């Protein structure tokens, strides 16, 4: 595997981990809310830096956006990239307005309620858009992973498919259990956390929700990528 591909995979993995920890928010350090908020801000800033680096490493795709024919797959892919970009920028701008640590030196005040709503909206929709985006590229990711493996039996492939199906099914349950849809529709204006809940259990549910939308993105891409 080329060094550039390794860099791309490393950045994408770090972004995925950062995204999950950002969704955990106060559970990362629930015993001290001030420390938890500071960690959240630093993670968010790191996430944005990784996002910029991700686009730098994939700059050839960005520079060719106005070239060539737009197939259905490319239309969906480009639309998702734009949506991820909008939600990421929205999260960063609203995060700066809400910042009490990393960007407090800017002295930005006012509009806290609107910024908090925008931050929640961008966070939850961004989570879905990024998961769908990952799903569109899942075949390529599996292809790269297959190169690292010497052999892959039919039995192994079926086990992986069954595991993916179980994750997706549990993802539907976790989506409902965690009121994910209500946060996306801003029916709640604050995220509710059970501070007695282990962080691992929370992350497991959000990994399952991510897996659900990765699966949706993958199966959307299959018929389009074959045309």
C-alpha positions in Angstrom: 0.0 0.0 0.0 1.3 3.4 -1.0 2.2 5.9 1.8 -0.5 8.4 0.6 -3.2 5.7 0.9 -1.9 5.0 4.5 -2.1 8.7 5.3 -5.7 8.8 3.9 -6.8 5.8 5.9 -5.1 7.1 9.1 -6.8 10.5 8.8 -10.2 8.9 8.1 -9.9 6.6 11.1 -8.9 9.5 13.3 -11.9 11.5 12.0 -14.2 8.6 12.8 -12.9 8.2 16.3 -13.1 11.9 16.9 -16.6 12.1 15.6 -17.8 9.3 18.0 -16.1 11.0 21.0 -17.6 14.4 20.0 -21.1 12.8 20.0 -20.4 11.4 23.5 -19.7 15.0 24.6 -20.2 15.2 28.4 -19.7 11.5 29.0 -16.0 11.9 28.0 -15.5 13.6 31.3 -18.9 13.7 33.0 -17.6 14.1 36.5 -16.4 17.6 35.7 -18.6 19.4 33.1 -16.0 22.2 32.6 -13.3 19.7 31.7 -15.7 17.8 29.5 -16.6 21.0 27.6 -12.9 21.8 27.2 -12.1 18.3 25.8 -15.1 18.6 23.5 -13.8 21.9 22.1 -10.3 20.5 21.6 -11.7 17.4 19.9 -13.9 19.6 17.7 -10.9 21.7 16.7 -8.9 18.6 16.0 -11.7 17.2 13.9 -11.8 20.3 11.8 -8.0 20.2 11.2 -8.4 16.5 10.2 -11.2 17.5 7.9 -9.0 20.1 6.1 -6.2 17.5 5.9 -8.7 15.0 4.4 -9.6 17.4 1.7 -5.9 18.3 1.0 -5.1 14.6 0.6 -8.1 14.3 -1.8 -7.5 17.6 -3.6 -7.4 15.9 -7.0 -11.1 15.0 -6.6 -12.0 18.6 -5.6 -10.0 20.1 -8.5 -11.8 17.9 -11.0 -15.3 18.6 -9.7 -16.2 20.7 -12.7 -14.8 18.2 -15.2 -16.3 15.1 -16.8 -19.7 13.5 -16.9 -21.9 13.5 -13.8 -23.3 10.0 -13.4 -26.0 9.3 -10.7 -23.3 8.0 -8.4 -21.2 11.1 -8.9 -24.2 13.4 -8.3 -25.0 11.7 -4.9 -21.3 11.6 -4.0 -20.8 15.3 -4.7 -24.1 16.3 -3.0 -23.0 14.4 0.2 -19.5 16.1 0.1 -21.2 19.5 -0.1 -23.6 18.6 2.8 -20.7 17.3 4.9 -18.8 20.5 4.2 -21.8 22.7 5.2 -22.4 20.8 8.4 -18.7 20.8 9.3 -18.4 24.6 8.7 -21.7 25.1 10.7 -20.4 23.1 13.6 -17.1 25.0 13.6 -18.7 28.5 13.4 -21.3 27.7 16.0 -18.6 26.0 18.2 -16.5 29.2 18.1 -19.6 31.2 19.2 -20.1 28.8 22.1 -16.4 28.4 23.0 -15.4 29.0 26.6 -11.8 27.6 26.2 -10.2 27.2 22.8 -11.6 30.4 21.2 -12.5 32.4 24.3 -9.7 34.9 23.4 -11.9 36.1 20.5 -14.3 37.5 23.0 -17.4 36.6 20.9 -20.6 37.1 22.8 -24.3 36.9 22.0 -26.5 34.5 20.0 -25.8 31.6 22.3 -29.3 30.1 21.9 -29.2 30.2 18.1 -25.6 28.9 18.1 -26.5 26.0 20.3 -29.4 25.0 18.1 -27.2 25.3 15.0 -24.4 23.3 16.6 -26.8 20.4 17.5 -28.4 20.5 14.1 -25.0 20.3 12.3 -23.7 17.7 14.7 -26.5 15.2 14.2 -27.1 15.7 10.5 -23.3 15.8 9.9 -23.0 12.4 11.7 -25.6 11.0 9.2 -24.0 12.6 6.1 -20.5 11.5 7.1 -21.7 7.9 7.6 -23.5 7.9 4.3 -20.4 9.3 2.6 -18.4 6.5 4.2 -20.9 4.0 2.9 -20.5 5.2 -0.6 -16.8 4.4 -0.4 -17.2 1.2 1.5 -16.5 -1.1 -1.5 -13.2 0.7 -2.0 -12.4 0.5 1.7 -13.1 -3.3 1.7 -11.0 -3.6 -1.5 -8.0 -2.0 0.3 -8.6 -4.2 3.3 -8.7 -7.3 1.2 -5.3 -6.5 -0.2 -3.9 -6.7 3.3 -5.4 -10.1 3.7 -3.9 -13.0 1.9 -7.1 -15.0 1.5 -10.8 -14.5 2.1 -13.1 -17.6 2.1 -16.8 -17.6 1.3 -17.6 -18.5 4.9 -15.6 -15.5 6.1 -17.5 -13.2 3.7 -20.9 -14.5 4.9 -19.9 -14.0 8.5 -19.0 -10.4 7.7 -22.3 -9.9 5.9 -24.3 -11.3 8.8 -22.3 -9.2 11.3 -23.1 -6.1 9.2 -26.8 -7.0 9.0 -26.9 -7.4 12.8 -25.2 -4.1 13.4 -27.7 -2.4 11.0 -30.6 -3.9 12.9 -29.2 -2.9 16.2 -28.5 0.5 14.7 -32.2 1.0 14.0 -33.0 0.1 17.7 -30.2 2.5 18.9 -31.4 5.3 16.6 -34.8 5.1 18.3 -33.5 4.5 21.8 -31.1 7.5 21.6 -33.8 9.9 20.2 -31.5 10.5 17.3 -34.3 11.6 15.0 -35.6 14.1 17.6 -32.2 15.7 17.8 -32.0 15.9 14.0 -35.4 17.7 14.0 -34.5 19.9 16.9 -37.4 18.7 19.0 -35.0 18.8 21.9 -32.7 21.8 22.4 -30.3 20.1 24.7 -28.6 16.7 24.6 -29.6 14.5 27.5 -26.9 12.2 29.0 -27.1 9.5 31.6 -23.9 10.1 33.5 -24.1 6.7 35.2 -24.0 5.0 31.8 -20.6 3.6 30.7 -19.0 5.5 27.8 -18.4 2.1 26.1 -22.1 1.4 25.9 -22.9 4.9 24.5 -20.2 4.5 21.9 -21.4 1.0 21.0 -24.9 2.4 20.2 -23.4 5.2 18.1 -21.1 2.9 16.2 -24.2 0.8 15.4 -26.1 3.9 14.2 -23.1 4.8 12.1 -23.0 1.2 10.8 -26.7 1.6 9.8 -26.1 4.6 7.6 -22.9 3.2 6.2 -24.9 0.2 5.1 -27.6 2.5 3.6 -24.9 4.5 1.8 -23.3 1.3 0.5 -26.5 -0.2 -0.9 -27.4 3.1 -2.5 -24.1 3.1 -4.2 -24.2 -0.5 -5.5 -26.7 -0.1 -8.4 -25.4 3.4 -9.3 -21.7 2.4 -9.4 -22.6 -0.5 -11.8 -24.2 1.8 -14.4 
